[in-house]
Amino acid sequence: MLRRLVLADMDAAARVHRIAFDAAMPWLAGLHTPDEDRWFYRERIFPACQVWGWFADDGLGGVIAFRDGWVEQLYVRPAAQGRGAGTQLLDVAKHASDRLELWTFQRNAPARRFYEARGFAPVEQTDGARNEEKEPDVRYLWARMPLD
């Protein structure tokens, strides 16, 4: 089930983010505390973005936050991966936008394959000097195909 998240869901969204982030990029684990994650979702993500969640029987399994043509966050718990959660969440953002951009880390090969399989193309790579993690990253772009 998909639904738009409310402020009361932000702690759960922050937990999904941390679990998925640490599983996908263990070399960056521990960068933020759970309290910092919760603050970030309540104070920065929720006020600025549409935030949607993917739910299964065991609760919130995935989250996407997007705004103004940008996917700010997309995380799916490892236990929910391979069940369509990420695709369904990304489709919510695609239906709301004609064009989307996002950043992911160059070393995150599963994320890169996921985005490329869903029509995103890499348009820029950096050495990571501008991101908090100082990790080389890649910017992706997706644009809706015009109808003839």
CYANA upper distance limits for C-alpha pairs under 8 A (distance plus 0.5 A):
  1 MET  CA     54 TRP  CA      6.18
  1 MET  CA     55 PHE  CA      5.59
  1 MET  CA     56 ALA  CA      7.16
  2 LEU  CA     52 TRP  CA      7.47
  2 LEU  CA     53 GLY  CA      6.15
  2 LEU  CA     54 TRP  CA      5.15
  2 LEU  CA     55 PHE  CA      6.75
  2 LEU  CA     88 GLN  CA      8.42
  2 LEU  CA     89 LEU  CA      8.14
  3 ARG  CA     52 TRP  CA      6.14
  3 ARG  CA     53 GLY  CA      6.12
  3 ARG  CA     54 TRP  CA      7.38
  4 ARG  CA     50 GLN  CA      7.88
  4 ARG  CA     51 VAL  CA      6.39
  4 ARG  CA     52 TRP  CA      4.69
  4 ARG  CA     53 GLY  CA      6.71
  5 LEU  CA      9 ASP  CA      6.38
  5 LEU  CA     10 MET  CA      8.11
  5 LEU  CA     51 VAL  CA      6.02
  5 LEU  CA     52 TRP  CA      5.63
  5 LEU  CA     53 GLY  CA      6.60
  6 VAL  CA     10 MET  CA      7.58
  6 VAL  CA     46 PHE  CA      8.39
  6 VAL  CA     51 VAL  CA      8.31
  7 LEU  CA     42 ARG  CA      7.17
  7 LEU  CA     46 PHE  CA      7.25
  9 ASP  CA     13 ALA  CA      6.73
 10 MET  CA     14 ALA  CA      6.57
 10 MET  CA     38 ARG  CA      7.25
 10 MET  CA     41 TYR  CA      6.21
 10 MET  CA     42 ARG  CA      6.31
 10 MET  CA     46 PHE  CA      7.92
 11 ASP  CA     15 ARG  CA      6.85
 11 ASP  CA     38 ARG  CA      5.79
 11 ASP  CA     41 TYR  CA      7.87
 11 ASP  CA     42 ARG  CA      8.17
 12 ALA  CA     16 VAL  CA      6.83
 12 ALA  CA     60 LEU  CA      7.52
 13 ALA  CA     17 HIS  CA      6.71
 13 ALA  CA     41 TYR  CA      7.87
 13 ALA  CA     53 GLY  CA      8.31
 13 ALA  CA     60 LEU  CA      7.98
 13 ALA  CA     62 GLY  CA      8.23
 13 ALA  CA     63 VAL  CA      6.77
 14 ALA  CA     18 ARG  CA      6.72
 14 ALA  CA     34 PRO  CA      8.12
 14 ALA  CA     37 ASP  CA      5.98
 14 ALA  CA     38 ARG  CA      5.86
 14 ALA  CA     41 TYR  CA      6.65
 15 ARG  CA     19 ILE  CA      6.62
 15 ARG  CA     34 PRO  CA      7.93
 15 ARG  CA     37 ASP  CA      8.23
 15 ARG  CA     38 ARG  CA      8.35
 16 VAL  CA     20 ALA  CA      6.53
 16 VAL  CA     60 LEU  CA      7.87
 16 VAL  CA     61 GLY  CA      7.27
 16 VAL  CA     62 GLY  CA      6.96
 16 VAL  CA     63 VAL  CA      7.71
 16 VAL  CA     75 TYR  CA      7.21
 16 VAL  CA     76 VAL  CA      7.18
 16 VAL  CA     77 ARG  CA      6.34
 17 HIS  CA     21 PHE  CA      6.31
 17 HIS  CA     63 VAL  CA      8.07
 17 HIS  CA     74 LEU  CA      8.42
 17 HIS  CA     75 TYR  CA      5.96
 17 HIS  CA     76 VAL  CA      7.90
 17 HIS  CA     77 ARG  CA      8.22
 18 ARG  CA     22 ASP  CA      6.44
 18 ARG  CA     34 PRO  CA      8.13
 18 ARG  CA     37 ASP  CA      7.96
 19 ILE  CA     23 ALA  CA      6.68
 19 ILE  CA     77 ARG  CA      6.71
 19 ILE  CA     78 PRO  CA      8.33
 20 ALA  CA     24 ALA  CA      6.58
 20 ALA  CA     75 TYR  CA      6.35
 20 ALA  CA     76 VAL  CA      6.31
 20 ALA  CA     77 ARG  CA      5.34
 20 ALA  CA     78 PRO  CA      6.68
 21 PHE  CA     25 MET  CA      6.38
 21 PHE  CA     26 PRO  CA      8.20
 21 PHE  CA     29 ALA  CA      7.99
 21 PHE  CA     75 TYR  CA      7.69
 22 ASP  CA     26 PRO  CA      5.44
 22 ASP  CA     28 LEU  CA      7.44
 22 ASP  CA     29 ALA  CA      5.44
 22 ASP  CA     30 GLY  CA      8.34
 23 ALA  CA     78 PRO  CA      7.73
 24 ALA  CA    108 ASN  CA      7.56
 25 MET  CA     29 ALA  CA      7.26
 25 MET  CA    108 ASN  CA      7.59
 28 LEU  CA    133 GLU  CA      7.98
 31 LEU  CA    133 GLU  CA      8.49
 32 HIS  CA     36 GLU  CA      6.43
 32 HIS  CA     37 ASP  CA      7.05
 33 THR  CA     37 ASP  CA      6.82
 34 PRO  CA     38 ARG  CA      6.70
 35 ASP  CA     39 TRP  CA      6.69
 36 GLU  CA     40 PHE  CA      6.58
 37 ASP  CA     41 TYR  CA      6.86
 38 ARG  CA     42 ARG  CA      6.64
 39 TRP  CA     43 GLU  CA      6.19
 39 TRP  CA     44 ARG  CA      8.17
 40 PHE  CA     44 ARG  CA      5.70
 40 PHE  CA     45 ILE  CA      6.91
 41 TYR  CA     45 ILE  CA      5.20
 41 TYR  CA     46 PHE  CA      6.33
 42 ARG  CA     46 PHE  CA      6.02
 42 ARG  CA     47 PRO  CA      7.95
 43 GLU  CA     47 PRO  CA      7.03
 44 ARG  CA     48 ALA  CA      6.93
 45 ILE  CA     49 CYS  CA      6.21
 45 ILE  CA     51 VAL  CA      8.31
 45 ILE  CA     65 ALA  CA      7.55
 46 PHE  CA     50 GLN  CA      7.60
 46 PHE  CA     51 VAL  CA      7.13
 48 ALA  CA     67 ARG  CA      7.60
 49 CYS  CA     65 ALA  CA      6.12
 49 CYS  CA     66 PHE  CA      5.71
 49 CYS  CA     67 ARG  CA      5.53
 50 GLN  CA     65 ALA  CA      6.01
 50 GLN  CA     66 PHE  CA      5.98
 50 GLN  CA     67 ARG  CA      6.84
 51 VAL  CA     63 VAL  CA      7.51
 51 VAL  CA     64 ILE  CA      6.15
 51 VAL  CA     65 ALA  CA      4.84
 51 VAL  CA     66 PHE  CA      7.21
 52 TRP  CA     63 VAL  CA      6.19
 52 TRP  CA     64 ILE  CA      5.89
 52 TRP  CA     65 ALA  CA      7.04
 52 TRP  CA     89 LEU  CA      7.54
 53 GLY  CA     60 LEU  CA      7.02
 53 GLY  CA     61 GLY  CA      7.90
 53 GLY  CA     62 GLY  CA      6.10
 53 GLY  CA     63 VAL  CA      4.98
 53 GLY  CA     64 ILE  CA      7.05
 53 GLY  CA     89 LEU  CA      7.71
 54 TRP  CA     60 LEU  CA      6.43
 54 TRP  CA     61 GLY  CA      6.12
 54 TRP  CA     62 GLY  CA      5.46
 54 TRP  CA     63 VAL  CA      6.81
 54 TRP  CA     85 ALA  CA      6.55
 54 TRP  CA     88 GLN  CA      8.37
 54 TRP  CA     89 LEU  CA      7.39
 55 PHE  CA     59 GLY  CA      5.86
 55 PHE  CA     60 LEU  CA      5.02
 55 PHE  CA     61 GLY  CA      5.94
 55 PHE  CA     62 GLY  CA      7.60
 56 ALA  CA     60 LEU  CA      7.01
 56 ALA  CA     61 GLY  CA      6.94
 61 GLY  CA     76 VAL  CA      6.31
 61 GLY  CA     77 ARG  CA      5.97
 61 GLY  CA     79 ALA  CA      8.26
 61 GLY  CA     80 ALA  CA      6.13
 61 GLY  CA     85 ALA  CA      7.93
 62 GLY  CA     74 LEU  CA      7.99
 62 GLY  CA     75 TYR  CA      6.06
 62 GLY  CA     76 VAL  CA      4.52
 62 GLY  CA     77 ARG  CA      6.60
 62 GLY  CA     80 ALA  CA      7.92
 62 GLY  CA     85 ALA  CA      6.79
 62 GLY  CA     86 GLY  CA      7.42
 62 GLY  CA     89 LEU  CA      8.20
 63 VAL  CA     73 GLN  CA      7.96
 63 VAL  CA     74 LEU  CA      6.21
 63 VAL  CA     75 TYR  CA      5.99
 63 VAL  CA     76 VAL  CA      6.96
 63 VAL  CA     89 LEU  CA      7.54
 64 ILE  CA     71 VAL  CA      7.89
 64 ILE  CA     72 GLU  CA      8.12
 64 ILE  CA     73 GLN  CA      5.88
 64 ILE  CA     74 LEU  CA      4.86
 64 ILE  CA     75 TYR  CA      7.14
 64 ILE  CA     89 LEU  CA      6.53
 64 ILE  CA     90 LEU  CA      7.69
 65 ALA  CA     71 VAL  CA      6.61
 65 ALA  CA     72 GLU  CA      5.96
 65 ALA  CA     73 GLN  CA      5.51
 65 ALA  CA     74 LEU  CA      7.07
 66 PHE  CA     70 TRP  CA      6.03
 66 PHE  CA     71 VAL  CA      4.82
 66 PHE  CA     72 GLU  CA      5.78
 66 PHE  CA     73 GLN  CA      7.47
 66 PHE  CA     93 ALA  CA      7.07
 67 ARG  CA     71 VAL  CA      7.13
 67 ARG  CA     72 GLU  CA      7.87
 68 ASP  CA     97 SER  CA      8.45
 69 GLY  CA     97 SER  CA      6.67
 69 GLY  CA     98 ASP  CA      8.11
 69 GLY  CA     99 ARG  CA      6.11
 69 GLY  CA    100 LEU  CA      4.95
 69 GLY  CA    101 GLU  CA      6.70
 70 TRP  CA    100 LEU  CA      5.65
 70 TRP  CA    101 GLU  CA      5.31
 70 TRP  CA    102 LEU  CA      6.27
 71 VAL  CA     93 ALA  CA      8.06
 71 VAL  CA    100 LEU  CA      7.13
 71 VAL  CA    101 GLU  CA      6.69
 71 VAL  CA    102 LEU  CA      5.67
 72 GLU  CA    102 LEU  CA      7.15
 74 LEU  CA     86 GLY  CA      7.92
 74 LEU  CA     89 LEU  CA      8.41
 74 LEU  CA     90 LEU  CA      8.37
 75 TYR  CA     86 GLY  CA      7.95
 76 VAL  CA     80 ALA  CA      6.85
 76 VAL  CA     81 GLN  CA      6.71
 76 VAL  CA     85 ALA  CA      7.42
 76 VAL  CA     86 GLY  CA      6.86
 77 ARG  CA     81 GLN  CA      6.94
 80 ALA  CA     85 ALA  CA      7.34
 81 GLN  CA     85 ALA  CA      7.22
 81 GLN  CA     86 GLY  CA      7.92
 84 GLY  CA     88 GLN  CA      6.52
 85 ALA  CA     89 LEU  CA      6.63
 86 GLY  CA     90 LEU  CA      6.51
 87 THR  CA     91 ASP  CA      6.53
 87 THR  CA    118 ARG  CA      8.39
 88 GLN  CA     92 VAL  CA      7.05
 89 LEU  CA     93 ALA  CA      7.44
 90 LEU  CA     94 LYS  CA      6.73
 91 ASP  CA     95 HIS  CA      6.51
 92 VAL  CA     96 ALA  CA      7.00
 93 ALA  CA     97 SER  CA      6.76
 93 ALA  CA    100 LEU  CA      8.45
 94 LYS  CA     98 ASP  CA      7.41
 94 LYS  CA     99 ARG  CA      8.00
 94 LYS  CA    100 LEU  CA      7.70
 94 LYS  CA    144 ARG  CA      8.44
 98 ASP  CA    143 ALA  CA      6.29
 98 ASP  CA    144 ARG  CA      5.60
 99 ARG  CA    141 LEU  CA      7.80
 99 ARG  CA    142 TRP  CA      6.09
 99 ARG  CA    143 ALA  CA      4.71
 99 ARG  CA    144 ARG  CA      6.62
100 LEU  CA    141 LEU  CA      6.28
100 LEU  CA    142 TRP  CA      5.65
100 LEU  CA    143 ALA  CA      6.91
101 GLU  CA    139 ARG  CA      7.39
101 GLU  CA    140 TYR  CA      5.93
101 GLU  CA    141 LEU  CA      4.99
101 GLU  CA    142 TRP  CA      6.85
102 LEU  CA    139 ARG  CA      6.12
102 LEU  CA    140 TYR  CA      5.84
102 LEU  CA    141 LEU  CA      7.31
103 TRP  CA    137 ASP  CA      7.13
103 TRP  CA    138 VAL  CA      6.09
103 TRP  CA    139 ARG  CA      4.92
103 TRP  CA    140 TYR  CA      6.70
104 THR  CA    108 ASN  CA      7.57
104 THR  CA    111 ALA  CA      7.79
104 THR  CA    112 ARG  CA      7.83
104 THR  CA    137 ASP  CA      6.09
104 THR  CA    138 VAL  CA      6.08
104 THR  CA    139 ARG  CA      7.13
104 THR  CA    140 TYR  CA      8.45
105 PHE  CA    135 GLU  CA      7.13
105 PHE  CA    136 PRO  CA      6.45
105 PHE  CA    137 ASP  CA      4.52
105 PHE  CA    138 VAL  CA      6.46
106 GLN  CA    112 ARG  CA      8.17
106 GLN  CA    125 GLN  CA      8.41
106 GLN  CA    135 GLU  CA      8.46
106 GLN  CA    136 PRO  CA      6.25
106 GLN  CA    137 ASP  CA      5.26
106 GLN  CA    138 VAL  CA      6.25
107 ARG  CA    136 PRO  CA      8.21
107 ARG  CA    137 ASP  CA      8.39
108 ASN  CA    112 ARG  CA      6.86
109 ALA  CA    113 ARG  CA      6.64
110 PRO  CA    114 PHE  CA      6.63
111 ALA  CA    115 TYR  CA      6.72
112 ARG  CA    116 GLU  CA      6.58
113 ARG  CA    117 ALA  CA      6.49
114 PHE  CA    118 ARG  CA      7.05
115 TYR  CA    119 GLY  CA      7.11
115 TYR  CA    120 PHE  CA      5.82
115 TYR  CA    121 ALA  CA      8.30
115 TYR  CA    140 TYR  CA      8.49
116 GLU  CA    120 PHE  CA      5.26
116 GLU  CA    121 ALA  CA      6.46
119 GLY  CA    142 TRP  CA      6.57
120 PHE  CA    140 TYR  CA      6.29
120 PHE  CA    141 LEU  CA      5.72
120 PHE  CA    142 TRP  CA      5.02
120 PHE  CA    143 ALA  CA      8.45
121 ALA  CA    140 TYR  CA      5.76
121 ALA  CA    141 LEU  CA      5.87
121 ALA  CA    142 TRP  CA      7.02
122 PRO  CA    138 VAL  CA      7.07
122 PRO  CA    139 ARG  CA      6.30
122 PRO  CA    140 TYR  CA      4.85
122 PRO  CA    141 LEU  CA      6.93
123 VAL  CA    138 VAL  CA      7.97
123 VAL  CA    139 ARG  CA      6.30
123 VAL  CA    140 TYR  CA      6.14
123 VAL  CA    141 LEU  CA      7.11
124 GLU  CA    138 VAL  CA      6.11
124 GLU  CA    139 ARG  CA      5.60
124 GLU  CA    140 TYR  CA      7.75
125 GLN  CA    136 PRO  CA      7.83
125 GLN  CA    137 ASP  CA      6.26
125 GLN  CA    138 VAL  CA      4.81
125 GLN  CA    139 ARG  CA      6.82
126 THR  CA    136 PRO  CA      6.05
126 THR  CA    137 ASP  CA      5.97
126 THR  CA    138 VAL  CA      6.87
127 ASP  CA    134 LYS  CA      8.10
127 ASP  CA    135 GLU  CA      7.30
127 ASP  CA    136 PRO  CA      4.80
127 ASP  CA    137 ASP  CA      7.16
128 GLY  CA    133 GLU  CA      7.84
128 GLY  CA    134 LYS  CA      5.01
128 GLY  CA    135 GLU  CA      4.95
128 GLY  CA    136 PRO  CA      4.48
128 GLY  CA    137 ASP  CA      6.27
129 ALA  CA    134 LYS  CA      5.74
129 ALA  CA    135 GLU  CA      7.88
129 ALA  CA    136 PRO  CA      8.13
130 ARG  CA    134 LYS  CA      7.43
131 ASN  CA    135 GLU  CA      7.46
